[in-house]
Amino acid sequence: MFLMTWTRGDPACDHGLDHERRWSAAVYAGHMTERADRVRETVWALLTTFVLVVRLLATIAMVLFVVGWAVVSVRQSVLNGWLWPSIGSCVALLISTWLYSYLRARHPRRNGWEP
């Protein structure tokens, strides 16, 4: 962990800080930057995973609802009980696809592996 030395430095040093204290502050700033990057990438990964799960479920639901709607519309009317779930699953798929592409463009992976 970071330890900062609180000794008074030589007046010739910048702002009265000695080299050890300035070095410690630089190391601390580097750790905070790394931690912020890790937190950002973790949040990005969790959000992207959630969006991908929604995309998967919306794709499965869309196929089932649209096939069900098509079968029932041949037997009855086009405006049947399967219409709105079909439209809802299509909208969910479109929104999740747009959101995933936005996340991929906004926060690309750095290690070369892209899902």
Contacts in CASP RR format, 6 or more apart in sequence:
PFRMAT RR
TARGET T0000
AUTHOR 0000-0000-0000
METHOD contacts of the structure
MODEL  1
MFLMTWTRGDPACDHGLDHERRWSAAVYAGHMTERADRVRETVWALLTTF
VLVVRLLATIAMVLFVVGWAVVSVRQSVLNGWLWPSIGSCVALLISTWLY
SYLRARHPRRNGWEP
2 24 0 8 1.000
2 27 0 8 1.000
2 28 0 8 1.000
2 31 0 8 1.000
3 24 0 8 1.000
4 21 0 8 1.000
4 24 0 8 1.000
4 25 0 8 1.000
4 28 0 8 1.000
5 18 0 8 1.000
5 20 0 8 1.000
5 21 0 8 1.000
5 24 0 8 1.000
6 21 0 8 1.000
7 18 0 8 1.000
7 20 0 8 1.000
7 21 0 8 1.000
8 16 0 8 1.000
8 18 0 8 1.000
9 16 0 8 1.000
9 17 0 8 1.000
9 18 0 8 1.000
9 21 0 8 1.000
10 16 0 8 1.000
10 18 0 8 1.000
13 19 0 8 1.000
13 22 0 8 1.000
14 22 0 8 1.000
17 25 0 8 1.000
40 107 0 8 1.000
41 107 0 8 1.000
44 103 0 8 1.000
44 107 0 8 1.000
47 103 0 8 1.000
48 100 0 8 1.000
48 103 0 8 1.000
48 104 0 8 1.000
48 115 0 8 1.000
51 96 0 8 1.000
51 99 0 8 1.000
51 100 0 8 1.000
51 103 0 8 1.000
52 100 0 8 1.000
52 115 0 8 1.000
54 92 0 8 1.000
54 96 0 8 1.000
55 93 0 8 1.000
55 96 0 8 1.000
55 97 0 8 1.000
55 100 0 8 1.000
58 89 0 8 1.000
58 92 0 8 1.000
58 93 0 8 1.000
58 96 0 8 1.000
59 93 0 8 1.000
61 85 0 8 1.000
61 89 0 8 1.000
61 92 0 8 1.000
62 86 0 8 1.000
62 89 0 8 1.000
62 90 0 8 1.000
62 92 0 8 1.000
62 93 0 8 1.000
65 82 0 8 1.000
65 85 0 8 1.000
65 86 0 8 1.000
65 89 0 8 1.000
66 86 0 8 1.000
66 89 0 8 1.000
66 90 0 8 1.000
68 82 0 8 1.000
68 86 0 8 1.000
69 80 0 8 1.000
69 81 0 8 1.000
69 82 0 8 1.000
69 83 0 8 1.000
69 85 0 8 1.000
69 86 0 8 1.000
72 80 0 8 1.000
72 81 0 8 1.000
72 82 0 8 1.000
73 80 0 8 1.000
73 82 0 8 1.000
104 114 0 8 1.000
108 114 0 8 1.000
END
